Amino acid sequence: MGSEPGMGWNWIVSLAQYCDCYVISEGESRPQVEQWLDLPENSQVAKSLHFNWLPIGGDDAERCARIRRMCWNQGDWRFYYHYRKWQKRVAECARGIVDKHERAGYPIHILHQLNMIGFREPGFLWQVSQDTGVPFVWGPIDAKEGFPMAYAKGASLKIKVFLLLKNVITRLQLRFMPRVRRAARQSAVLLSASSDSQRSIDRYWHKKSILMNETGCSAQDVVPKGKLPKSASPDKNTFDVLWCGKMDFRKQLDLAIRSVAESKIPNVLLHVVGDGDNAPYKKIAEQLHVNVIWYGRQPHAEVQQIMRNSDVLLFTSVAEGTPHVVMEALANGLPVICHQTCGQGDVVNNAVGMTYSISTPQESIINFAGAIMYMYSHKDILVSMKSNCILQAKDMTWEQKTKKLMEIYKSLLEHTYVHRHQMNI
């Protein structure tokens, strides 16, 4: 799974290889989790995972489903009311776990508020930290200042007003929201999901944070370096550009279509994978005479195969955390063209793709079209980038990221021990 559930799951499964994890989770994915835990091949990791299930709607299944729909419907602000109430229950549960282990002589060493990554809801584990003295870690946190309004030019008035209001509210919340600021002050470690978030945390909360993208690659999905996909073949008849994502406004699919048209490559083919209303985008493609294959939503395995058959991923989004599709592209040896913002701006460098600053839609179209033409005209560089993608993906696997997090944990515990020892003296 992608998004928040997949991110949270991969972190805890990876951490459970090094420490005991007492997980407090909402429970939407409980059947899949328990099925996974029961598999014989997962028994070793399962011993270190201890789940506490707290359904967001209590015992009322219908209420749970209704609140979960609010969560998945991004932009439904009603969800935060229910989520805050749930986080209070999480804190009560966490206190119980900490107290129980303290009495048993097997103390909890770290409280970690892992996800959701949005800064607006830091939960209440920081209060548990205040009360118990257990160090509090928060993140990775997505704390960007707002949507770049230059890219709202073609949006409806309703969307423009929504984005403007959200930008104003986001900046006010970053600067003044009391519980967010208290959580940041109480934290022993803050993890930033992107450089944008890191700058916001420094600016608004006056705290340093460690850059750590919230998502990673699966080691088993990384294509072996010596087995580049057939897209690297010099005798292909088409130059295949892939766009992948949900067709909502922040993903800017129209930029991808216009960029491909602007590139003026005769045999370029745009592959569009993802769900949503594609009617307005089909109209743009027809007007600009861009050859597009519309796949709709596809199974995970099929998307991986499409990536391996493509030449480049054109990722046009301007508002993200760290998109998992970019990680998957690197794992499949697929170079990336994107904006130098959000999580993708930290993941993609000149060795594995081409990035451009956020400016205006027209400037982005010119830049992206130039990048497509460059990669089309320099097949040797494209092949080199594909190899580099695989090397970079290996450094961004969940295993590697977890080792880095464990080093942060160990350093924090050493500092906490020294501080307590000095206080006792």
N, C-alpha and C positions, 0 to 999 in steps of 0.2 A: 504494500500500500504506500501511496505517496502522502504528501501533505503532513499535517501534525501527527496523525496516528503512526504512520510509517517512520517518521523521524524519532518520535518517542520510543517506539519499539526497538529500533536498531540501536539506540543509545543504551537502553537498559540491558538488552541481550549481550551487547559487547562488554558493558561494565561488569556483568555477572560472571565473566570469565576471570575477573580479578578481585571481586569483593562481593559480599552479601548485599543484595538490593531489596529493600522493603518498599514496594511500589504501591502508591495510592492512585487508583485509576477509576475513571468514570464507569466503564463497563460495557460500552457499545461493542467493543471487539472481544468481549470475554469468551464467547464460544470458540473463536479462532485461536485465541491465546491458550485456552485450556486444551484444545486439540493438539496444538504444537507441543505443549509441555508434556503430554502423554506419550509422545513418540519416543521410542527407545534411543534413537540417535541423539536426542536432545536432553537425555537424563542428567548428564553431568552439569550442564548450565542450569537446568531446571531446579537443581538442588539449591542454587544461590539466588533464585528469584522467588520472592514471597509477596503475593498479591493481596491487596485489600481493596475490595470492590465497593464503590460508592455511586450507584446510579444517580444521575443528576435529577431525576424526578422521583426519587425514593422508590417505593414498591409499586408505583403506578406506571405500568408499561406504556400506556397511551400517552401519559404526560411526558415520560422520558423521550418517546419518539417525537413529540411535538417540539420539545426544547432542542433536541438534536437537529431537527430540520432548521431551526433558527441558526444554529451554529454553522451548518453547511451553507446556508443562504448568506453569503458574505455581505455585510452591510446592514444586517438586521440587528439594530442596537439593543433590542429587547433581550437578546441572549445574555448580555453582560450582567443584567439583573440576576438572572438565574445562576450564572457562573460564579458571581461573587458569593451568593448564598452557599453554593457548593464548596467553594474554597474555604469558607468558615468551617464546614464539616470536615474538610481535609485537615485543617489545623488541629481540630479536636482529635481526629484519628492519629495524627502525627504525634501529638502530646502523649497519647496512650502508648504508642509504640516506644517512644523515647523513655517514658517512665518504666514500662515493663522491662526493657533491656537494662536500664540502670539498676533496677532491683536485682536482676539476675546476674549482675556483674559482667555483662556483655554489652557495653554502651554503644549507642549510635554515634558515629564520629562526624558525619556531615549531613546537613539538610540541604537538598538540592531542588529548587523550583525549576523544573525542566521545560515544560511547555504547558500552555500555548506560548509561542514566542513573542507575541505582541506585548509591548510594555504596559499597556493600559491596565492589565490585570496581573499584578505580581503575587496574588494569593496572600496567605497569612503565615507562611512558614517563617517569615522574618520575625513575627511575634513569638513563635515557638522558640526561635533562636535566642531572642531577648530573655525569655523566661528560663531557658534551660542551659544557656551557654554553649550550645552546639553550634559550630560555625555554619553560616548560611551562604550558599552559592546560588546565584540567579543567572540563568541564561542557557543557551544563547538568546539574546534579546534583539528583537527588531524594533528599533526606535528612530526610524527615519522621520524627517520633518514634514514631509507631505508629497503630494502628487505634483509633478512639474506641469504647470497649467498651460505652457506653450503647446503641449500635446493633447489638450482638450479642445483644440480649435474646431475640429469637425464634429464635436459631440452635441447632443441636444441641450437645450437650455436647462432641462431638469438635471442632467448629469453634471453640467458645469456648476450649477448652484450647489449640488451635493458635494462635488470635489472641493469647491471653495470653502464651504462650511466645514468640511472634514479637515482641511488644511489648517484653518483657524483654530478649530477645537484641538487638533493634534498638538499644535505649538503651545496652546494654553495648558494642556494636560502635561506636556513635557516639563513646562516651567513651574506649574503650580500644584499639580495633583498631589495632595498630602500623602496618601498611602504609597504612591509610587516613590516619592522622595524618601519616605521613612524606610521603605524596603531597600532602596539604594544605599542609604546611610548604614543600615544594619548589615549589609552584605560584606562578607570577607573577600569574595571574588565576584566580579561581574564579567560575564562573557558576552561579547558583541557578535551578532550574526553577520555584520558587514562593516566595512569602513565607514559608510554613511552613519550607521548606528553608533559606531565608536565615537565619531565626531559629535553626535547629538548628546551622548552620555557625558562626554567631557564638557560640552558647552552648557548644558542645562542642569546637570547633577554635580558637576565639578568633581567627577571621579574618573580614575583611569580604569580601563577595561581591557580584557584580553580578546583579541580577534579570533573567533572560532566559528566558522560557518556551521549552521545547525544540521546540515545533511552531509552524507558521504556516499561513497561507492561500495558496492558489494564486491569483495575480492574475486568471487567465483564468476562474476559477470564481466570482468576485465578481459578483453581480447588479448591473447598472447602476442607479444611484440612481433614475432616473426610471421604472424598470420594475418596480415592486413586484409580487410574485406575487399570484395571485388570492385568496390567503387574506386579503388586506387588504380585500376587497370587503365592504361593509356588509350586503349582502343574502344572505349565506351562511346556510344552514339549520342548520349545526352549528358548534360551537366546537371546533376540532381541536387536541388536545394530543398532542405526540409524545414518546415515550420511546425512546431508541436506545442499544443497548449489549449486551454479553454478559450473559446472565442468571446471573451469579454473585453471591455474597453481598454483596461490597463495593459493588455497583451499586444495591442496595436498591430493586428494582422494586416490592416490596410497598408501599413508601412512596408511590410514584407512584399506584398503584391506590387506596390508602386516601385519598390527598389529593384525587383526582378525585371519589371518593365523598363526601368531606367538603364539597367545594365546592357540592354540591347544585344544580348548573346543569342544567336539564332536557335540554338538547340537546348536552351535552358528549360528545365521542367521543375515546377514548384509542387512539392508534396505537402499537403496540409493534413495533419493528424490532430483530432480533438473534437470535443462536442460543443454544442451551442448553435445559435442561429447563423448559418453561413450565407443566407440569401443576400444580404447587402454586400458581402465580400465577393460572392459570385458575380454580382453585377459589376463591381469594380474590375474584376479580372477579365470579364467579357469586353468591357469598354476599352481596356488597355491591351487586349489581345495577348494575355498571359496564359500559357498552358499550365493548368492546375489539375492535379489529381486530388479529389476530396475523399478522404478515408473515413471521416467521422471518428468516433471513439473506437479504439482497438485494444485487444488484450495486450498485456505487457510484453509477452514473447514476440508478438507481431511487430510492436513498435521497435523492439531491439533489432529485428531483422531489417526493417525499413531504414533504421539508422545505419546499419552496416552496408546497405546498398546506396547510401547517399554520399554526396561529396562534401557538403557543408551544412551545418545547422545555422539558420538565420533566426536568431532569438531577439525579437524586437520589443520585448516588454520594457516598461519604464517604472513599474511599481511591483516589487517582489521581496521575498525574503532571500533565500538562496534556492533557486529553482532546481529541483531534482533532475529535470530533463537535461540540464547542462551537464550535471555529473554523469548521467547515463551516456550522453554524447561522448564525453571524454573516455569513458570506459569502453566504448565501441570504436574508438579511433576516429571520431568525427570532429573535425575542427569547427570552431564556433565564431560567428560574427555577431556582435552584440553591443549594447550600450555599456559604457564604463560606469556603471552604477549598480546599486543593490548588491546582492551576493554574487551575481555573475561577474561583476566588475573586479571582484577579488580573486575569482577562480580562473578566469581567462586571461592569459598573458600573450605576448607576441610569439611565443613558441608554439602555442596551441590554437591560435586564432587571431582575430583582429577586433579591437574595441574602439569605441568612439564616445566622446563626451556627450552628455545630454545638452541639447541646444534648442533646435526647432525641428519640427517634422521634416521640412524641406531639406535642411542640412543633413538630417539622418538619412534621408533617401539618397542623397548624393553620396554620402560616405559609404553606406551599405552597398549601393550599386558599384562603386569603385572597388570595394573589397571583393565582391563577387567576380568582377572582371579580372582583378589581380589574381585571384586563386584559379580562375579558369585559364588564364594565360601563363601561369607558372606552375605547371603540374609537378615539377620537381620539389618546389616548396610545399605544395599541398601534401605530397607523399611524406615529406619530412615532418610536417605538422601532425599527420596521422600517427606517426611513431611517437612523437612527443606527447600526444594526447594520452596514449597508453601509459607512458612513464609517469605522467602527472596523476593519472587516475590511481595508479598503485600507491602514490603518496597520499591520496585522499580517501583511502578505504576506511571503513568504520574501524577496522583494527588499528590503523595508524592514528586516527583521530582519538580513539579511546586511550591509547598509550599516552598521548599528550595530555588528555584530561586527567589520567591517573597521576601524572607527574605534578599537575596543578594541585590535585587532592593531597598528595604526599607533602608537597611544599607547604600547603596550608596547615596541615596537621603538625608538621615540625615547628612552624611559627607559633601555632596555638600552644603547643607543649612548652616551648621556651617561655612564652608570655605568662602562662599559668605558673610555671616554676619560679619565675622572677617575682610574681605576685605573692606566692607562698613564702618566699624568703623575706 
